[in-house]
């Protein structure tokens, strides 16, 4: 028995308005890509130039790649100690934000009542208050507690500054987790802390990745807090080290640009590792919401 052939579908011609919209969207994407790529190309080209090549051809491609600029920038700007300080402060800050933010958001998302709503509003209100408004009393308090020029003082300060946004993210995501899972764990004899860490927290991996990336970016690139509260040269973070490097070697822009690239590499690696979880967290939050 011969099977009859299915009729072929006729493709509908695209309307001129739709083609014009696609062309305009493509032009916008190309223009935005050029705005992003061109500064990166200039950054790498300047970082690989010799001082003579940079003076003769500042915006062109280097005539000879000087890879030793990265080693010179690493040694002259003391980026090794600054990298250690940035990694220590950023790692401890992200870990503290994940633990404190998730624990604080759990009762705010689960318990219903006027007091919990007021506490949640109190935390979220911290998003609209910049740290610069309370700089003078904050500095006096940090000085009285002997937290100036200490790692744990700056870490506590970063946790306090970023905690409102972290609680906001965790609270919204925990509300989408089914309560039946926690009720089943409680019936099996698990306590509230066991229920949270063994049942609820593993389900928060997407939003935890989002918190880790956003908190690491804000802490790693911050310049203001280390400038005020880390005044010793051996405790400087990467932004401060590069800032002081510009003041000492203001004519050698090749080494300055090379130090900028070195300081950006850890964040690029972190984003590449957590990119899948970061996008999954945004998508999961949108679908569950």
Buried (B, 14 or more C-beta within 10 A) or exposed (E): EEEEEEEEEEEEEEEEEEEEEEEEEEEEEEEEEEEEEEEEEEBBBBBBBBBEBBEEEEEEEBEEBBEEBBEBBBEBBBBEBBBEBBBBBBBBBBBBBBEBBBBBBBBBBBEEEEEBEEBBEEBBEBEEEEBEEEEEEBBEEBEEEEBBBBBEBBBBBBBBBBBBBBBBBBBBBBBBBEEEEBEEBBEEEBEEEEBBEEBBBEBBEBBBBBBBBBBBBBBBBBEEBBBBBBEEEEBBBBBBBBBBBBEEBEEBBBBBBBBBBBBBEBBEEBEEEBEEBBEBBBEBBEEEE
